Amino acid sequence: MNIIIVYADLLKPFAEYEKYLPLVSLERQEKISRLKSEKDKIISLCTELFIRHEISQQLNIPFSEIVFGYGGHGKPYILNDRDYCFSVSHSDNCIAFSGGNFPIGIDVEQISRGNIKIAKRFFTVNECNFIKTSKEPSEAFCKIWTSKEAYVKMLGVGLSKSLRSFDVTDKSLGCCFRTKRLSEFMLTVCAEKIINEIIVNEIEFESILK
């Protein structure tokens, strides 16, 4: 499975990005206008630009003609092709995208020291034990966290499903998880079909704007 990664430049002021606002949906423009942090504004804008670029490339739909719809729990889809599925995630300046002809969920998180209090609150006993017995607890924590996030994204249920109501270490869950470390980030993909491997392609943000 191919995952496309782009890194936004958060050191630039948002003013340098404002000229691209007309290229995204009115809903996104309104969302950006409500954000207070310049970094949040940049990530929000870059995320939709990135999504439009990838969908346009994969489905040969003009960038400006892509129309988004949203499921009951906020999962996005495109009205142009309801059979096309995609998932997007971001952490800090890293934005990850994947799309295809079957439901998928992806999540990327910056690796940080795992908090056992957070794990006990959101993870099952087996998942907590997986972290405790790991040689790299911080990586294990991020693996569990991204797997859970990817799973609920794949289902399209968002936070309506308790993270403690399922165990991503249990093979009977019936899903395929693939996790890959990207320097300081952890990336996990979840699908109901077998994923042999994750192939990560990093592109320059400037290529999107062309």
N, C-alpha and C positions, 0 to 999 in steps of 0.2 A: 504494500500500500504506500502510495506517495503522499508525503506531508510537505506542504510548502511553508517555509518560515521566512518572515521578514522582520527586521529590527527597525523600529521607529527612532528617529533622532529626537530625544526628549530634551536635549540641550538648547534646541532652537526655541525662540518664542513662538507662541501660537499665531502671532501676527503673520509669520512667514507661511503659514498653512491656510490662512483664511481664504485665499483666492481659490482654493479647491472646494469650498463649501457648496457652490452651485452644482457640483458633480455628484453629490449624495442626495438621498431622499429628504423630503421636507420633515419627515418624522425625526430623522437623524439630526438635521439642522436644529430642530427645536430642542432635542435632547442635549446637544452640545451647548446651546445657549444657556441651559440651566446649570451646567457644570461650573464649579468655581475654580478648580485646579486647572492650570494651563496644561499640565501633563495629561490629565484625564481628557481634556478637550482634544489634544493631539492624538491620543490612543483611540478615542471614539471615532474621530474623522478617518484616521489611517485604517482602522479596522474595516469600515464600509468600503473605502476605496480599494482595499486589498481583496475583499470578498467579490466586489464587482469585477475587478480585474481577472481573478481566477475563473469565475463563472463565465465571463465573456470569452476567455481563452479556451475553456473546456467545451462549452456548448455553442460557441460561435454566435452568441447573442450580442448585439451592440451594447456597449457599456451603459449607455444612458437609457436603454429600453428594458433593463432588468427591473422587475417589480417584485417586491417582497410581500409575503403574507406571514402570519404568525399563528401557531397552534394555540390550544386552550391554555397551555402553560408557558407560552412565550417562545416556543421553539420556532426559529425562522425557516421558511421555505421560499421558493420562488414560484410565482404564478405562471411564469413562462413555460415551466416544465415541472409538473408535480411529481414526476418519477425520479427527479434528480434530488439527491440527499447531500447535505453538507453540514459541517460542524466547524466552529471557529473558537479559539480560546486565546487569551493573552495574559501575560504576567510581566510586570515592569514594562520594558520596551519590546518584548518578544511577542509576536503575533503568529499563531499557527492556524493553518487551514487545510482541510481535506474534503473532497467531494467525490461522489460516485453514484452507482445505481442501487445501493442498499443502505439502510439506516446505519449511521456510525456516530460515535461521540468521541471527541478529543478534549484533552485538558493539558495545559502546560502550567507549571508552577516553578517559581524560583526556589532553588534548594536552600533551605534554612534549617536551623536546629529544630528537630521535632519536639513538640511540647506534649508530654505524656498526659497532661490534664486535658488537652484538646482531644488526644487519641481516646481516652476513657469516655469522653463525652459523645464522640461521634462514631467511634469504631467498635466492632464486635470484640469479644474476648480473643478469638482466634487471630484477628488482625492486630490486636495489641501485642499478643505473644509473638507474632511474626516480627514486629518492630523490636521487641525486647531481646530476641535471640539473634538479631541481625548483627553482622560485623560493622555495618554502617547504618546506625539507627536513623540518621537524618535522611538518607536516601530511601530507606525502607518506609519511613513516615510519608515522604513525598510520593512514593510508588502507590501506597494505599490510598492516599488522598486523591491523587490524579485519577486512579482507577475508579474510585467512587463517583467523582465528578463526571468522568467520561461515560460511565454506565447510565447515570440519570439523564445525561444529554442524549445518549443514544435512544433511550426510551421516550424522551421528549416530555418528561414529567417535572423536571426542575426540582426545586426545593419542596415540592408537595410530597415527595417521598422521603421519609426519614433515612438518613445515612446509616443508621444503626439497624435498619430493617433488612439489610442484605449483607452478605459476606463475600468480598471479592477474592478471598483465598479459597473459596469453596467451588470446586470444579462443577458441581451440580447446578450452579447458577445458569449454565448453558450459554455462556458468552466467551468470546475470545478476547483476551487482553494482551497487548504488546506495549512494553515500556522501553523507552530509550532515553539515555542521558545526553543532554545537549549542553556541554560546558557547565554553566551554572544553573541550568534548568532541567526539569524532569518532564518528559512528555509521555502520555499514555493514550492509546487508541483502544476503543471498545467496539465490537461488532458481534452480530449474531452468527456470522459466518467465520470460517478460519482465515486468519491473517498470518501469512507465513513470515513476513518481516516488515519493518518500517523503513522506508527509504526517504530520507530527509533531503530536501532541496532548498537551499537558502538563496534568496534573490535580493537584489538591491531595491530599496524602496523607490529610488529614482526610476527604475524600469517600469513601475506601475504608472507613474505620472506621464510616461511617454505614450 
